[in-house]
Amino acid sequence: MRFRLITALILAAAPVFAHETYPPVDVLLNTTTTAAGEPLVYPDGTPQITVAVVTLQPGQKTGLHRHEAPLVGYILEGEITVDYGSVGIKVFKTGDALVEALNSPHAGENTGDGIARVLAVYAGSDTVSNTVPLE
């Protein structure tokens, strides 16, 4: 009888213990649109996730380009200024998260004093290019 009581107490406490041991989750971004206000659209084909770190030296520019796949960016270090043309210019700094414009041409520049590093996560497919240069 004592064994059953102890087992029942342990099983009853298990969900509470599991909940308390899961690490906290800090949501950096939750959106249905890109930084340029476009709705998110996923490409056809076999899904393919690409994770990269983009590093820009002070003053370095990306050149005019667009993305065919959703791209989540997280500024690890520095400052990036992105010109979205008619949508305007936006500045992203360390700790900022964004979903980059999809088919809207844009160009970025490291406008900070040091290196800028962006963690880029592309939610693409095997049938599209993550980045398409336009210059």
C-alpha positions in Angstrom: 0.0 0.0 0.0 2.8 2.4 0.9 4.6 1.7 -2.5 1.4 2.6 -4.4 1.0 5.9 -2.4 4.6 6.9 -3.1 4.2 6.0 -6.8 1.0 8.0 -7.1 2.6 11.1 -5.5 5.6 10.9 -7.8 3.4 10.5 -10.9 1.2 13.4 -9.8 4.3 15.7 -9.4 5.9 14.7 -12.7 4.0 17.2 -14.9 4.9 20.1 -12.5 8.6 19.0 -12.5 8.7 18.8 -16.3 7.2 22.2 -16.7 9.7 23.8 -14.3 12.7 22.3 -16.0 12.0 23.5 -19.5 14.1 26.6 -20.2 12.4 29.9 -20.7 11.7 31.0 -24.3 12.2 34.6 -25.3 10.2 35.3 -28.5 12.3 37.6 -30.6 9.8 38.1 -33.4 6.3 36.9 -34.3 5.0 38.3 -37.6 3.0 37.6 -40.7 4.7 40.2 -42.8 8.3 41.2 -43.9 10.1 44.3 -42.9 8.8 45.9 -46.1 5.2 45.0 -45.2 4.8 42.1 -47.6 2.8 39.0 -46.6 4.9 35.9 -46.0 4.8 33.4 -48.9 6.7 30.1 -48.9 8.1 28.9 -52.2 7.1 25.7 -53.9 9.4 22.7 -54.0 11.1 20.5 -51.4 11.5 22.6 -48.2 15.1 23.5 -47.4 16.4 25.5 -44.4 19.6 27.4 -44.7 21.3 29.0 -41.7 24.2 31.4 -42.3 26.1 34.3 -40.7 26.5 37.3 -42.9 29.4 39.5 -42.0 29.9 43.1 -43.3 32.9 45.3 -42.6 32.2 48.9 -41.7 30.8 50.7 -44.8 30.4 47.5 -46.7 27.2 47.2 -48.8 25.2 44.2 -50.0 24.3 45.6 -53.3 20.7 45.7 -54.6 19.1 42.3 -54.3 15.9 40.5 -53.4 15.0 37.2 -51.8 12.8 34.4 -53.2 12.5 32.7 -49.8 11.5 34.0 -46.4 14.6 35.1 -44.5 14.6 35.7 -40.7 17.5 37.9 -39.7 18.9 38.4 -36.2 21.5 41.1 -35.7 24.3 39.5 -33.7 26.5 42.5 -33.7 26.7 46.0 -35.2 24.3 48.1 -37.2 22.8 47.5 -40.7 20.8 50.1 -42.6 18.5 48.8 -45.3 17.1 50.9 -48.1 13.7 49.4 -49.2 13.1 52.1 -51.9 9.6 53.4 -51.8 9.0 51.6 -48.5 11.7 53.6 -46.8 15.0 53.1 -44.9 15.2 51.0 -41.7 18.1 50.7 -39.3 18.6 47.4 -37.5 21.0 47.1 -34.5 22.4 44.4 -32.2 19.5 42.3 -30.8 17.0 43.2 -33.5 15.1 40.5 -35.3 13.3 40.9 -38.7 11.8 39.1 -41.6 13.6 40.5 -44.7 11.7 41.7 -47.7 10.9 39.0 -50.2 10.5 40.2 -53.8 11.0 43.9 -53.0 14.5 45.0 -54.1 16.6 46.4 -51.3 20.2 47.1 -50.3 21.9 47.0 -47.0 24.9 48.7 -45.6 27.0 48.4 -42.4 26.5 51.9 -41.0 28.1 51.2 -37.7 31.7 51.7 -36.5 32.6 48.0 -36.3 31.8 44.7 -37.9 28.1 43.8 -38.4 27.1 40.2 -38.2 23.6 38.9 -39.1 22.4 35.4 -38.3 20.3 34.6 -41.4 17.8 31.7 -41.5 16.2 31.1 -44.9 13.0 29.0 -45.1 13.4 28.2 -48.8 13.3 25.2 -51.1 15.3 23.3 -53.7 13.7 25.3 -56.5 14.5 28.9 -55.5 17.5 31.0 -54.8 17.8 32.4 -51.3 19.3 35.7 -52.6 19.1 37.1 -56.1 21.6 39.9 -56.9 20.2 42.7 -59.1 23.3 44.7 -59.9 
